[in-house]
């Protein structure tokens, strides 16, 4: 009984994940499509959702979901405690990422933190940084703009790729200061990152008022903001970075609206919350223009 309980606890926290990097993940499948320009990046953010059984079931759903178009990159960012299990069971053509990481660039006395070097070591390739929920805080002070930029730099230096989130609140949108807010969140990156760093970063524009609310920016509203973000990057970082960097939209994107959003010239993918928890996620993947 004790041994069984210990095994269950170990599985729940991914502690059995000692040889995963030596194991073969289930094979995925792709379909060749015409490719040009930036490759679409469809990221899923499971947030704090799922038990071991529930998230194992999700892996089975995605493993059987059919081919991924060759012009689409897919990433699922899952709770820390389930990363090991997902890395063992999820199809190999879907990258596995984390939803946050520590500021520390090495091991040490950082109680409660998970370092990006540790995420890299177990096989994660992506991490979300600066999500609006973390910027706001959970009953405590949220993460300020400079901290988000510092964490991004540490993660990049440790070999991770970063989906860096920015976005405005409802009252800021209504006040006409959307781009001012986005620029304030982007500016610290321009000070801390090298030009080469931008090869491993995407910008996830997430209007806070459209996250989990059912509200969605119209495709044209989203496109207009994405175009302004790209213009800011061109003027403040470099035109070459601006032309190459992927800007994802995150704000209640789902299968029903993904096609129209992804058809916009400056929307290069999505960072998906609720819709990444079920089979609708692959409707978004399939909606990328080809």
N, C-alpha and C positions, 0 to 999 in steps of 0.2 A: 504494500500500500504506500509506504513512504517513498520507495523507488519510483512508483508510478506517478505520484504527486510531483516529485522532483523533476521527472522527465517532462511533465506537462508544463511546469513553471519554466523550465529551460526552453522549451519550444516556444512558449508565449513571448519570451523576451529575445528570441533569436540566439540563445546561448549555444545551441547545437551547431551554429553556423561557424564551424572551424575549418572545414575543407571545401567550402562552396566554390572558391576560385579554381579548384581542381575538378569540379563537377561540371557536367554538360547540362546546360539549361535546355528546355524543350525548344525545338527548332520552330522558327516562325516562317512566314512566307511573304513574298513581295510580288508586286506586279509592275512591270516596266511601263512608265508613262513618259511623255515628252517632258523634258526638264529644261528650264531656262531661268536664269536669275537666282534669287535666294530660295533655298529649300525651306518648305513650310515646317514649322516647329509646333507640334501639338503636345502640350504638356497637361498632365492630369495632376490635380492637387487633392489627395484624399483627405486632407486636413486631419482632425482627430476623430476618424471614423473607422469602425470595424473591429471585430474580434479576430482571433486567429482563424476560426472557422469561416467567418464571413469574408475575410480578405483572401483566404485560400480559394473560396468559391469564386470570387471575382477574378482571380488569376485563371481559373479554368474557363470562365466566360471569355476572357480576352485571348486566351490561347486558341480558342476555337472560332475566333471572330473573323477569320479570313485574312486575305493578303493586305499588306500595307503598300500604298503607291510609292514608287521609288523616289518621288519628289517630296516625300513627307518623312520627317523624323519624329518619333514618338517617345515620350518620356512619362513615367508615372512616379510622382513624388509621394511617398507613403510615410506613415508614422514610424518614428525611430524603431519602436519595438517590433515592427513587422518587416523591416528591411531585409533581415536575414532570410526569412521565409520566402519573401517575394523574389529575392535574388536566386533562390534555389528552384522556384517553381514557375516563374513567369517566362514566357517565350523570349528567346534571345534577341529578337529584333525590336524589343521595347526596352529602352534604357530605364534604369531604376535610379531615382534620386531621393533626396531628403528635402524637408520643408524649412530647414533652418540649420545653422551651424554656429559654433562658438567663434569668438574673436581670437582665441588662442591658436597659434600656428604650430604648436607641438604639445606633447603631453606635459602634465604638471598639475598643480593644485587648483583645479578649476571645477569645483564640485557642481555637479549637475549639467555640465557642458558636454557637448559632443563636438570634437574637433573635425574640421574638414579633412585633415590628414587621416583621421580614423575612417571617415566615410570613404575616402579614396582607397584606403587599404582593404576594405571589405568588398569593394567592387562597385560602389556608387560612382556615377559619372557627373550628375547634375545636382545642384542645390538651389532652392528658392531663397532669395534674400530680399528683405524689405517689403514683404507682403503687408498690406494695409492693416491687417489684423494684428500683426506684430508691431507695426509702427504705432498703433493705438494703445496696445497693452491689454493684458488680461487681469484687471484688478490691481495693476501696478503701472509704473511709468513705462510708456512705450519706447521703441527704439528710435533715437533721433537720426537725422539725415547723415551726420558724420559717422556715426557708428555703423549704419548700414553700408556706407561706402568702404569703411575700414574692413568690415567682415567680407565684403565682396573681394577686396584686394587679397586678403589672406587666403580665401578659398581658391582664387585663381592661382596664386603662388604655390598652393599645395596641389595643383593639377586638376582641380575641379572646373566644371563649366557652371555658369551662373545664369539663372533667370532672375533679373533684377526688376523688382516691381515698383511702379510709380502710379500716381493717380490722385484725383481730387475728390473732395466730399461734395455732397449735393448743394450745400450753400455756397461753396466755392464755384461750382459750375454755374449756378444761378447768378453769382456776382460777376461772372465774366473773367475769372482769374485762373482758369484751368491751366493754361500754359505757364503762368507764373509759378503755380504750385509744382508742376512737373519739372520746370527748370530748376527750382530750388532743391528738388530731390536728385536731379541729375548732376548738378554743378560739382558736388564733392567728388564724383567719379572722375570728372575731367582733371581734377587736381591730383588724384592718387593713382590712376591707371596709366600704363604705357599704351602706345598705339597697338602694340602686339597683343595686349590683354584683351582688346575688343574682339579678337577672333574667337574667344571662348565665352562670350557674354551675349545674351539677348535682353531686350527691354520688354517687360510685360506691362503694357498700359492697362491699368485696372481702375476704371472710375468707381470709387468706393460706393457711390449711391446705386450701382448696378450689381454689386456682389451679393448674391444670395437673396436678392429682393424680388426677382422676377422682372425687374426693369432692365432694359437693354438700350444702349445707345443705338440710334439708327445706324445702318451701315455708313451713311454719309457723315453723320456726326463722328463716328469712330474714325473714319478715313481722314477727316479734317484734322483731328487731333494727332493722329499718327503722322500725317504730313508735317505738322508743326514740330513734332518731336524730331523727325528726321532733319528738318531744316535747322533746328537748334543744334543737333549733333554736328551737322555740316559746318556751321558757323563757329562752334565752340570746341570741337575736337578735330575733325577733318572731313572733307567731302568724301574721301575714299571710305572711311569708317561708316559714314552715313549711308553710302550706297550699298554697303555689304551687310550692315547689322540687321538682324531680324527683330521686328517689333511685333509682339504678340498682343492680341486683344483678350482681356479677361473681364468679363462682366456679364454673367448669365448667358454665355455662349452655349448652345445646345444644337442637337441635330437639326432642329426645325429652322434655325436662323444662321447656321454656320456657312452655308453656301453663299449667301448674299454678303456676309461679312468678309469671308475669305476671298471673294472676287475683287475686293478693293485693292488698288495697286500698292498701298503702303501697309496693308495688314498681312503679316507673314506667318500667321498661326494663331493659336489661342492658348491661354492658361485656364484650364477648365476645372471648376469646383465640383458642384453636385452631379453634373452630367458625366463626370469621370468615374462614378461609382457603379455604373451599370452599362449595359450593352450600347446605350445611346452614344457612348464615347466613340465607338467606331463609326457611327454615322457622321460624326464630326471629322474623323480622319478621312473618310471617303469623300467628304465635301470639298476637299482641297482641289482647286482647278488644275487640270492637266492638259 
